[in-house]
Structures are given as structure tokens and as C-alpha cells.
């Protein structure tokens, strides 16, 4: 199963989600991340956070959804549409869900306040990915409507 975490820039939230998922997921499950308009760089605080958590960022780069090596089974948008960001719509016959996250890279303030925003975002990502991995996927894969409902429910979870 391939999960695509999709954002506009593919520099922060989608990369954090990809790293967390790949760190926690069992064999046979893989996450990718991409953007509809990639920035071309990874946010240094996102890279530093992943490294602090013991997650390798080797091979990670900001990329377009046009450059994916596989077709995803599930696409998770992570932009915060409620905050006025426009989430890209992945065009393809896949399950889609929205797990909106505020962009910690837009937080202004002290280093401590910015780091706290990144840690809050990380905690939400972890809670959602752990909830996803706890789903009875073998059972849900035969009931697309129920899987869609579970994916949408997970998108409302907070840390």
C-alpha cells in the first residue's frame, strides 16, 4: 500500500508526514510526499525535527506529484484549508482524505515558539498515523466506504 501525503509546497508538513509514516509503518506500506507547486527545498526545521526523532531524511527532496515513482492507493492532503490555504486536488482514481494541519513554518515568534509549533504539528501527525496503522486494513480494504469514513475521522484527531 502506498500513501501520498500531499501539500502545495512539499517542504514541511507533507515531508514530516512521510517521515513519520515510513518510520512507523510495517513492511508492505510506504509513504511518499509531493506538492502541486513544490518549493524545491525542504524546510530546515522540518529536516532537523525528523533527525532529532531518529528518522533519516536521506533521499528526501521537495518534488512534484508529477514525479511520483508509483501511483498511490490513498492520497492525504495536509494543508490547512480552514486557514485559507487551497489544497491541491490529486487527479486519479484513488481514495482521498484531508488531514489539515496548520503550517508551522508560517509561525512568527521566538525560536521557542516556532519550535513549539513544529512539535505540535509533529504530535498531531503522529496521532493520526498511529490511528491509521491501528485500523483493521485487511477488513477495510474490502469496504471502501467504511475505509473512507475512517480516514476522514482520523483527519479530525488532535494530539
BELQUILIN-V354797 format. One record per residue. N is the residue number from 1. RES is the residue in one letter. SS is DSSP state (a for helix, b for strand, c for the rest). Layout:
n:N res:RES ss:SS
n:N res:RES ss:SS
//
This chain:
n:1 res:X ss:c
n:2 res:X ss:b
n:3 res:X ss:b
n:4 res:X ss:b
n:5 res:X ss:b
n:6 res:X ss:b
n:7 res:X ss:b
n:8 res:X ss:c
n:9 res:X ss:c
n:10 res:X ss:c
n:11 res:X ss:c
n:12 res:X ss:c
n:13 res:X ss:a
n:14 res:X ss:a
n:15 res:X ss:a
n:16 res:X ss:a
n:17 res:X ss:a
n:18 res:X ss:a
n:19 res:X ss:a
n:20 res:X ss:a
n:21 res:X ss:a
n:22 res:X ss:a
n:23 res:X ss:a
n:24 res:X ss:a
n:25 res:X ss:c
n:26 res:X ss:c
n:27 res:X ss:c
n:28 res:X ss:c
n:29 res:X ss:c
n:30 res:X ss:b
n:31 res:X ss:b
n:32 res:X ss:b
n:33 res:X ss:b
n:34 res:X ss:b
n:35 res:X ss:b
n:36 res:X ss:c
n:37 res:X ss:c
n:38 res:X ss:c
n:39 res:X ss:c
n:40 res:X ss:c
n:41 res:X ss:c
n:42 res:X ss:c
n:43 res:X ss:c
n:44 res:X ss:a
n:45 res:X ss:a
n:46 res:X ss:a
n:47 res:X ss:a
n:48 res:X ss:a
n:49 res:X ss:a
n:50 res:X ss:a
n:51 res:X ss:a
n:52 res:X ss:a
n:53 res:X ss:c
n:54 res:X ss:c
n:55 res:X ss:c
n:56 res:X ss:c
n:57 res:X ss:c
n:58 res:X ss:c
n:59 res:X ss:c
n:60 res:X ss:c
n:61 res:X ss:c
n:62 res:X ss:c
n:63 res:X ss:c
n:64 res:X ss:b
n:65 res:X ss:a
n:66 res:X ss:a
n:67 res:X ss:a
n:68 res:X ss:c
n:69 res:X ss:c
n:70 res:X ss:c
n:71 res:X ss:c
n:72 res:X ss:c
n:73 res:X ss:c
n:74 res:X ss:b
n:75 res:X ss:b
n:76 res:X ss:b
n:77 res:X ss:b
n:78 res:X ss:c
n:79 res:X ss:c
n:80 res:X ss:c
n:81 res:X ss:a
n:82 res:X ss:a
n:83 res:X ss:a
n:84 res:X ss:c
n:85 res:X ss:c
n:86 res:X ss:c
n:87 res:X ss:c
n:88 res:X ss:c
n:89 res:X ss:c
n:90 res:X ss:c
n:91 res:X ss:c
n:92 res:X ss:c
n:93 res:X ss:c
n:94 res:X ss:c
n:95 res:X ss:b
n:96 res:X ss:b
n:97 res:X ss:b
n:98 res:X ss:b
n:99 res:X ss:c
n:100 res:X ss:c
n:101 res:X ss:c
n:102 res:X ss:c
n:103 res:X ss:c
n:104 res:X ss:a
n:105 res:X ss:a
n:106 res:X ss:a
n:107 res:X ss:c
n:108 res:X ss:c
n:109 res:X ss:c
n:110 res:X ss:c
n:111 res:X ss:a
n:112 res:X ss:a
n:113 res:X ss:a
n:114 res:X ss:a
n:115 res:X ss:a
n:116 res:X ss:a
n:117 res:X ss:a
n:118 res:X ss:a
n:119 res:X ss:a
n:120 res:X ss:a
n:121 res:X ss:a
n:122 res:X ss:a
n:123 res:X ss:a
n:124 res:X ss:a
n:125 res:X ss:a
n:126 res:X ss:a
n:127 res:X ss:a
n:128 res:X ss:a
n:129 res:X ss:a
n:130 res:X ss:a
n:131 res:X ss:a
n:132 res:X ss:a
n:133 res:X ss:a
n:134 res:X ss:c
n:135 res:X ss:c
n:136 res:X ss:c
n:137 res:X ss:a
n:138 res:X ss:a
n:139 res:X ss:a
n:140 res:X ss:a
n:141 res:X ss:c
n:142 res:X ss:c
n:143 res:X ss:c
n:144 res:X ss:a
n:145 res:X ss:a
n:146 res:X ss:a
n:147 res:X ss:a
n:148 res:X ss:a
n:149 res:X ss:a
n:150 res:X ss:a
n:151 res:X ss:a
n:152 res:X ss:a
n:153 res:X ss:a
n:154 res:X ss:a
n:155 res:X ss:c
n:156 res:X ss:c
n:157 res:X ss:c
n:158 res:X ss:c
n:159 res:X ss:c
//
